[in-house]
Amino acid sequence: MITSNRNGKLDFTSGGEDPVLQEIVDLSREFFPEFDTARCVQRPEGHFHPEDVVMSTAAQPVVEKISESESNGFPVQFESSDFLKIIDELSFVDIHKGSLPAFSDPISQQDIASANVYRPVVQSVSRSGEKKESIRTAGKEKFNVHAIRQDFPILSEKVNNGQKLVWLDNSATTQKPVSVIERISQFYLHENSNVHRAAHELAARSTDAYEDARRKVASFLNAPSLSNIVFVRGTTEGINLVARSYVKSQLKAGDEIILSMLEHHANIVPWQQICMETGASIRVIPVDDDGQLILSEYCKLFNSRTRFVSVAHVSNALGTITPVGELVHIAHRHGVRILIDGAQSVSHLPIDVQALDADFYVFSGHKVFGPTGIGVVYGKADVLDSSEPYQGGGNMIADVTFEKTLYQPAPAKFEAGTGNIAGAVGLGAALDYVNSIGMDRIERYEHELLVYAMDRLKTVPGLRLIGNARKKASVLSFVLNDFDVPYIGQYLSRHGIAVRAGHHCAQPILRRYGLEATVRPSIAFYNTFEEIDYLVKILLRLR
C-alpha cells in the first residue's frame, strides 16, 4: 500500500522488497518532486490489476512499470491535503472497484465511494475540493467505450488467421453501428421507391425518409434551413460542385484561389482544373514545422485578385485542427467567400455552421459512421441561389421545353437524377447514433485517447510523429527509422491492426516534411486505450 503522511512522505507497506515498486517510487519522485519517497516493499495480493490502471499521461511511465508484471499493483491511501496536491499533477486519481483509497476527510471519501459502481472509475478533485469527472468515468450516463463497441459488429471480426481486428483506419472510413445497418435494411425491406412525384404509398414513405434525413443533417450542422443541405456522393463531389457551380463563373485570367498546404488532393485538383480553364492561379497557406497554418502568411495572400478560399477543417495526413473561425473571419473581411472541407472533422468535433459563418461546408457520410456514396454540401442561401446547376436531368427541373429549362430552387437544382436515397437514410441514422452519445463527449474521450496514444508512440525507439500541432484530432502519422512504410503497414496487418500506409492523397504536406509516405493510425470513439497499448507492443517487436 502507498500512503502519504502529513509530511508528504510516500510509504509502500507490506512484506518483502520489490525492485519493480522501487522503480515506481523513483519515477514517482521524478513526476511528483514535492513528495519524499521512503521504502518500497512488495504489495499485498488482490488489489490493482494492470488492466484496471488508468493514469494521466504525465504519469504514464509509472503505469508502464506496473504493467511489466501482472502481479504488481497497489491501492492508494492519502491524506486529503496531500491528495489535492497530487491532483495538481495528475488529471485523474485511479480507483479500482472493491479497492477504494482511504482519506482522512470523510466527505472526500464519501464522494469517491459514490462513484465505485462501474469499472473502471476515474475521478478528480479540484483544489477547492469540488468533484470533477473525466469522460472515462464509468456509469450509465458516462462514456462506456466497451458498451459502444458492442454496437459495431465488425469490431469483433477476426482477420489474418484469427487475429482480433484493431481498426485504426478511421480517417479512411469509419465502421457502421447496427442501427445504421438495420435502418438501411429496413428501407429496402419496407420503403424502397424513388422519391417525389408519385402518388403511391411506398413513394410517400421513401420521400419522407429521404427528407427526414435532410432534416437530421440540417439539425446536426445547425443549418438555418433544410434548403441549405444538398445531398451529393461525398466530399469530393461536393468540392467539385462548388468549384464548377459557384466559383468558376467568377474567375478570369490572373484571379487567385487560396488553399492550404494541408489539403487532401480532393481539395486541390478541382481548383487546379478550373484554374487551367480560366487562367486563374492557386496560392498556398504555408505551415510551420508542427503542421500548423501560419495565419500571418495567410493574411498576406489576399489582394484584389483573390476570389475564393478552400481549406480543410482537420488535416487527414497530420490531424491538425485548423483555426477555421479565424480563416473565415479573415476571408470575409476581404470580401471573399470560403469553403470548409469537413471530411475529417465531422466525426470528431461539434459543428455549428451558423456560428462558423462559412459559406460552404462539405463532408462525407462514411466518415461519420454512415454508408459510402452519400455526402453533404451545406451552402448559405445566397451562394446556392447564385450557383448554376452542377448536372442536368430529372428531379432538378421545374419546367422543360426544347427551347429552355427552368430549374427548381436549391437544394433540388443540384440533385439531378435518382440520388442515393438509402445512403441518405443511413446517414440520418448515423447522425442519430452520434447524437445519442453526444459530440461533446466524443470529442473529450477522443482527445484523451489521442494524447495517450501520442505519448505511448513516443516510447518506440526511432519513431517520429509527423505533425505535432497544439490542436489535433484523430491522426497519428509516423515514420520509423530503418523500416519502409509499406512494410510497417503489412507487419501491423499480420497482427490484426488496420492502419493506412502511404501518401494519404496529401502529397504536398508530406513533401513539406521531406516524405513520400507515413504510417497513419487514426482513432474514433470506439477505439480503446488497450488497442493503443497493443499497437505499441507490436511496433516494439520490430525493434
Residue pairs with C-beta under 8 A, 6 or more apart in sequence:
1 11
1 12
1 13
1 14
1 43
1 44
1 74
1 75
1 76
1 77
2 10
2 11
2 12
2 74
2 75
2 76
2 77
3 10
3 11
3 13
3 77
3 78
4 10
4 11
4 35
4 77
4 78
4 79
4 82
4 83
4 86
5 11
5 79
5 82
6 79
6 81
6 82
7 36
8 34
8 35
8 36
8 82
8 85
9 35
9 36
9 37
9 38
10 25
10 28
10 35
10 36
10 37
10 38
11 38
11 39
12 18
12 21
12 25
12 38
12 39
12 40
12 41
12 43
12 74
13 41
14 41
14 42
14 43
14 44
15 41
15 42
16 41
16 42
17 40
17 41
17 42
18 40
18 41
18 42
18 43
18 72
20 65
20 66
20 68
20 69
20 72
21 40
21 41
21 42
21 43
21 72
21 74
22 40
23 65
24 40
24 62
24 65
24 66
25 37
25 40
26 37
27 59
27 61
27 62
27 65
28 35
28 37
28 59
28 62
29 35
29 37
31 58
31 59
31 61
31 62
31 89
32 86
32 89
34 85
35 82
35 85
35 86
43 72
43 73
43 74
45 71
46 99
47 73
47 74
47 75
47 96
47 99
48 66
48 73
48 74
48 75
48 94
48 96
48 99
49 70
49 73
49 96
50 63
50 66
50 67
50 70
50 72
50 73
51 530
52 73
52 94
52 96
52 97
52 119
52 120
53 63
53 66
53 67
53 73
53 94
54 92
54 94
54 120
54 122
54 136
54 529
55 62
55 63
55 90
55 92
55 94
56 89
56 90
56 91
56 92
57 91
57 451
57 452
57 455
58 89
58 90
58 91
59 89
59 90
60 452
60 455
60 456
64 459
65 72
66 72
66 73
67 533
75 96
75 99
75 100
75 101
76 93
76 94
76 101
77 101
77 102
77 103
78 86
78 101
78 103
79 103
79 104
80 103
80 104
80 105
80 108
83 93
83 101
83 103
83 108
83 125
84 125
84 126
84 127
84 129
86 93
87 93
87 124
87 125
87 126
87 127
88 127
90 124
91 124
91 134
92 122
92 123
92 124
92 134
92 136
93 101
93 112
93 122
93 123
93 124
93 125
94 120
94 122
95 101
95 112
95 115
95 116
95 120
95 121
95 122
95 123
96 119
96 120
96 121
97 116
97 117
97 118
97 119
97 120
97 121
98 116
100 109
100 112
100 113
100 116
101 112
102 109
103 109
103 112
107 129
108 125
108 129
111 123
111 125
111 131
112 123
115 121
115 123
115 133
115 137
115 139
117 138
117 139
118 138
118 139
118 140
118 142
118 144
119 138
120 136
120 138
121 137
121 138
122 133
122 134
122 136
122 137
122 138
123 131
123 132
123 133
123 134
123 137
124 131
124 132
124 133
124 134
125 131
125 132
126 132
133 142
134 448
135 142
135 143
135 441
135 444
135 445
135 448
136 142
136 143
136 445
136 448
137 143
138 144
143 437
143 441
143 444
143 445
143 525
145 445
145 525
145 526
145 527
145 528
146 528
148 437
148 525
148 526
149 155
149 526
149 528
151 177
151 178
151 179
151 433
152 175
152 176
152 177
152 178
152 526
153 178
153 181
154 165
154 167
154 175
154 176
155 165
155 167
155 175
155 526
156 164
156 165
157 165
158 164
158 165
159 165
159 493
159 496
159 498
160 493
160 494
160 495
160 496
163 494
163 495
163 496
164 496
165 496
165 498
166 496
166 497
166 498
166 531
166 534
166 535
167 175
167 498
167 524
167 526
167 527
168 497
168 498
168 499
168 521
168 522
168 523
168 527
168 531
168 535
169 498
169 499
169 500
169 520
169 521
169 522
170 347
170 474
170 522
170 523
170 524
170 527
171 316
171 344
171 367
171 474
171 475
171 500
171 504
171 520
171 522
172 500
172 522
173 366
173 367
173 372
174 347
174 366
174 367
174 368
174 369
174 524
175 369
175 524
175 526
176 369
176 370
176 371
176 426
176 430
177 369
177 430
177 433
179 429
179 432
179 433
180 369
180 370
180 371
180 426
180 429
180 430
180 433
183 425
183 426
183 428
183 429
184 371
184 422
184 425
184 426
184 429
187 206
187 209
187 421
187 422
187 425
187 426
188 422
190 205
191 202
191 205
191 206
191 209
191 425
192 202
192 206
192 422
193 200
193 202
193 203
193 205
193 206
194 203
194 206
194 418
194 421
195 203
195 206
195 207
195 210
195 211
195 419
195 421
196 203
196 207
196 395
197 203
198 204
206 421
209 421
209 425
209 428
210 419
210 421
210 424
210 425
211 226
212 425
212 428
213 424
213 425
213 427
213 428
214 226
214 229
214 231
214 411
214 424
215 226
216 427
216 428
216 431
216 432
217 223
217 229
217 376
217 427
217 428
217 431
218 225
218 226
218 228
218 229
220 351
220 431
220 434
220 435
221 229
221 351
221 352
221 353
221 361
221 376
221 378
222 351
222 352
222 353
222 354
222 355
223 229
223 353
223 354
223 378
224 354
224 381
225 381
226 411
227 381
227 384
227 409
227 410
227 411
228 353
228 378
228 379
228 380
228 381
228 384
228 410
228 411
229 376
229 377
229 378
229 411
230 238
230 241
230 376
230 377
230 378
230 379
230 384
230 410
230 411
230 414
230 415
231 374
231 375
231 376
231 411
231 415
231 419
231 420
231 424
232 238
232 241
232 362
232 374
232 375
232 376
232 377
232 414
233 373
233 374
233 375
233 420
234 364
234 365
234 366
234 372
234 373
234 374
234 375
235 266
235 341
235 342
235 343
235 362
235 363
235 364
235 367
235 375
236 266
236 364
236 375
237 375
238 360
238 362
238 363
238 375
238 376
238 377
239 266
239 267
239 270
239 310
239 339
239 341
239 362
240 270
240 390
241 377
241 390
241 414
242 310
242 339
242 360
242 362
242 377
242 379
242 387
243 270
243 271
243 273
243 274
244 270
244 274
244 388
244 390
245 387
245 388
245 389
245 390
245 414
246 337
246 360
246 379
246 383
246 386
246 387
246 388
247 257
247 271
247 274
247 307
247 308
248 274
248 277
248 278
249 388
250 307
250 308
251 257
251 274
251 275
251 278
251 279
251 280
251 307
252 278
252 279
252 280
253 278
253 279
253 280
254 279
254 280
254 281
254 305
255 278
255 279
255 280
255 281
255 305
255 306
255 307
256 280
256 281
256 282
256 283
256 301
256 303
256 305
256 306
256 307
257 271
257 275
257 280
257 281
257 282
257 283
257 306
257 307
257 308
257 309
257 310
258 282
258 283
258 284
258 285
258 298
258 301
258 302
258 306
258 308
258 309
258 310
258 311
258 331
258 336
259 267
259 268
259 271
259 282
259 283
259 284
259 285
259 309
259 310
259 311
260 284
260 285
260 287
260 293
260 298
260 311
260 312
260 322
261 284
261 285
261 286
261 287
261 293
261 508
261 509
261 512
262 287
262 291
262 293
262 311
262 312
262 315
262 317
262 318
262 320
262 322
262 506
262 509
263 310
263 311
263 312
263 341
263 506
263 508
263 509
264 312
264 316
264 317
264 341
264 343
264 504
264 505
264 506
265 505
265 506
265 507
266 341
266 343
266 505
267 310
267 311
267 312
267 341
268 282
268 508
271 282
271 310
272 282
274 280
275 281
275 282
280 307
283 301
283 306
284 508
285 293
285 294
285 297
285 298
285 301
285 311
286 293
286 294
286 297
287 293
287 294
287 320
287 509
287 512
288 294
290 467
290 468
290 469
290 470
291 315
291 318
291 320
291 466
291 467
291 468
291 469
291 509
292 320
292 469
292 470
293 311
293 320
293 322
293 323
293 327
295 323
295 326
295 327
295 330
298 327
298 330
299 330
302 330
302 331
302 334
302 336
306 334
306 336
307 336
308 336
308 337
308 338
308 339
309 327
309 331
309 336
309 337
309 338
309 339
310 338
310 339
310 341
311 322
311 324
311 327
311 338
311 339
311 340
311 341
312 322
312 340
312 341
312 343
312 344
313 321
313 322
313 324
313 340
313 341
313 342
313 344
313 345
313 349
314 320
314 321
314 322
314 342
314 344
314 345
314 348
314 349
314 473
314 474
314 475
315 322
315 344
315 467
315 475
315 506
315 509
316 343
316 344
316 475
316 504
316 505
316 506
317 466
317 467
317 475
317 477
317 504
317 506
317 509
317 510
317 518
317 520
318 466
318 467
318 469
318 472
318 475
318 477
318 509
319 344
319 450
319 467
319 469
319 472
319 473
319 474
319 475
319 476
319 477
319 522
320 467
320 469
320 471
320 472
321 345
321 349
321 469
321 471
321 472
321 473
324 340
324 356
324 358
325 356
327 338
327 340
328 338
328 340
328 356
328 357
328 358
329 357
331 337
331 338
332 338
332 357
337 359
337 360
337 383
338 358
338 359
338 360
339 358
339 359
339 360
339 361
339 362
340 356
340 358
340 360
340 361
340 362
341 362
341 363
342 351
342 361
342 362
342 363
343 362
343 363
343 364
343 367
344 367
344 473
344 474
344 475
345 351
345 363
345 473
346 363
346 364
346 367
346 368
347 367
347 368
347 369
347 434
347 442
347 524
348 442
348 443
348 446
348 473
348 474
349 439
349 443
349 473
350 439
350 440
350 443
351 361
351 439
353 361
353 378
358 378
359 379
359 380
359 383
360 377
360 378
360 379
360 380
360 383
361 377
361 378
362 375
362 376
362 377
362 378
363 375
363 376
364 374
364 375
365 371
365 372
365 373
365 374
365 375
365 376
365 423
365 426
365 427
365 430
366 372
366 373
366 374
368 427
368 430
368 431
368 434
369 430
369 433
369 434
370 423
370 426
370 427
370 429
370 430
370 431
371 420
371 422
371 423
371 426
371 427
371 430
372 423
373 420
373 423
374 420
374 423
374 424
374 426
374 427
376 427
377 414
379 387
379 410
381 410
384 410
384 411
384 414
385 409
385 410
387 410
387 414
389 396
389 407
389 413
389 414
389 416
390 414
390 416
391 414
391 416
391 417
392 405
392 416
393 416
393 417
394 416
394 417
394 418
395 408
395 412
395 415
395 416
395 417
395 418
395 419
396 407
396 408
396 412
396 413
396 414
396 415
396 416
397 405
397 406
397 407
397 408
398 406
398 407
398 408
399 405
399 406
400 406
407 413
434 442
437 525
442 525
445 525
446 473
446 474
446 523
446 524
446 525
447 473
449 523
449 527
449 528
449 529
449 532
450 472
450 473
450 474
450 476
450 523
452 529
452 532
453 476
453 521
453 523
453 532
453 535
454 465
454 476
456 532
456 533
456 535
456 536
457 463
457 465
457 476
457 478
457 535
457 536
457 539
458 465
459 536
460 480
460 536
460 539
460 540
460 543
461 481
461 543
462 480
462 481
462 482
462 543
463 478
463 479
463 480
463 481
463 539
464 478
464 479
464 480
464 481
465 476
465 477
465 478
466 477
466 478
466 479
466 510
466 513
466 515
466 518
467 475
467 477
474 522
474 523
474 524
475 520
475 521
475 522
476 520
476 521
476 522
476 523
477 504
477 518
477 519
477 520
478 518
478 519
478 520
479 485
479 515
479 518
479 519
480 488
480 519
480 539
480 542
483 542
485 501
485 502
485 517
485 518
485 519
486 501
486 502
486 517
488 501
488 519
488 539
488 542
489 499
489 500
489 501
489 502
489 519
490 501
491 538
491 542
492 498
492 499
492 519
492 535
492 538
492 539
493 499
495 538
497 521
497 534
497 535
497 538
499 519
499 520
499 521
499 522
500 519
500 520
500 522
501 517
501 518
501 519
501 520
502 517
503 510
503 516
503 517
504 510
504 518
504 520
507 516
510 516
510 517
510 518
521 535
